[in-house]
Structure formats: structure tokens, C-alpha cells
Amino acid sequence: MQQVARLPRPLSAAIVAVLLVCAAAAWLIIISQAGSMRMGGIATMGAALFLITWLVMMVAMMFPSVAPMTLAFASVTRARGEGTLPTAVFVLGYLMVWTAVGLVPLGVLQALNQVWMTQPSWLPRVGGAVIILAGIYQFTPLKDGCLRACRSPLGFVINHNFGGGPLAAVRAGASHGLYCLGCCWALMAVLAVLGLMNIAWMAVIAAIFFIEKNVRRGELLPRIVGVACIAGGLAVLVWPALL
């Protein structure tokens, strides 16, 4: 049986504080840069600059919701006497997954930027279809399974125990990143449709991620979001000017 050590309250508070301070700093950076990074500007970025911007977005949106999983991992590694370094590496492994995922929206946005110059009329309807698909995904077994894993931090860490050391911590963090991706990719696609640097929609979607993963009965929220996305996507198909 995997041992778990109760974290001292100051250590728990310190871990949560670091995550929240990083998230707050990332939000400040995004807000300060949002005016110069609208969709067209993002689509023409080089890969390195886009991935940096994407990483800052992930820190802002995901770090508050990842705090309980990070605390659970810290409690397990503390029981092994490993100190706090594996916890930092765990978060790094998590970020590695989301940074790699950033290549997908980069490629899509660059392609759409070229299409927009030639045939822009049908792109809003494509956006509407993406929103509908994102809504349908909220009702799928894959969404449910990934969300259950994210809502059970200690159980997840125990069941994804790769041993001690930095490499094991990276693997554990990357595993959580993949499950988090399974929870969140559809709404990130919706965000791409609405505007990656749209601060208001970023905040709404980040709040959804936090509630569905950490709040009591939050597992019901994807159903509500799914209905809203399907209705909104259908509205865009009928009235493309909404986008």
C-alpha cells in the first residue's frame, strides 16, 4: 500500500501560494499583452513566441485547478522522504504536455489565417461546428473518465505511482497532463474559435475547469456546458455574424 504523509499546513499553504502567484502573474502578462495579440497577430507569430504565449495562458488558466493534484503528489513524495523538488518536477511534467499541445492551435491558426484572406465567408460556420462538437464531447465516456481521474487527486497519484526520483515525477505530471487534456481540450477549442486572447472567455473557461474538477457536484457542470455549447454552435450556424 502506497504511504501518504499528511502535509504540514505551512507547506500546503506555500505550494498553493506559489501556484496562485504564478497564475496571477500569468494573468497580468496576458492582460497587458491582449491588445496587441488578437487573432491575426497570434496566427502570424513564430512558433517559439506562440508557444511561450500559450504556456503563459496555461499557467493562468490551469494552475488554480491543478493545486489539489499537486498537493496530493506532494503528500505521497513526502512519505518517501523525497522533499519538495519532485513536486516542482511534477508540475513541470504537467506543463510539458500542455506546451506540446500548443503546436496544434499554432498550426490551425496559421492555416486559417491564410484561408481567411481568400474565402472568409464559411469560416464562422466552421467555428459553429467546432462549438457543437465541443458540446457533444461533454457527454462522452472519455470526458467522464478523464474528469473522474482529475476529481480524485490522491487516488490518481496512487494509481500513477512511477516510483521515486525526478523522472518518475515527470511521468506522473505528464500523466496528469494527459488526463487534464482529456477534460479540457474541447473547451480550449471553443476558446480558439472565440479568440485565444479574449480575456473574458478565458476567465469563464478557466472557472469552468476549476469548478468541474474541484467543487462538490462539479461533475454535473459539463452537462450544462455541453447544452450551452450545442445551442450556441447551432445559433452560429444560423447567424454566422455572431462570430
Secondary structure as GFF3:
##gff-version 3
##sequence-region A 1 243
A	DSSP	alpha_helix	9	33	.	.	.	ID=ss1
A	DSSP	three_ten_helix	34	36	.	.	.	ID=ss2
A	DSSP	alpha_helix	39	43	.	.	.	ID=ss3
A	DSSP	alpha_helix	47	79	.	.	.	ID=ss4
A	DSSP	alpha_helix	85	101	.	.	.	ID=ss5
A	DSSP	alpha_helix	103	118	.	.	.	ID=ss6
A	DSSP	alpha_helix	123	137	.	.	.	ID=ss7
A	DSSP	alpha_helix	141	150	.	.	.	ID=ss8
A	DSSP	alpha_helix	153	159	.	.	.	ID=ss9
A	DSSP	alpha_helix	166	194	.	.	.	ID=ss10
A	DSSP	alpha_helix	199	214	.	.	.	ID=ss11
A	DSSP	three_ten_helix	218	220	.	.	.	ID=ss12
A	DSSP	alpha_helix	221	238	.	.	.	ID=ss13
A	DSSP	three_ten_helix	240	242	.	.	.	ID=ss14
###
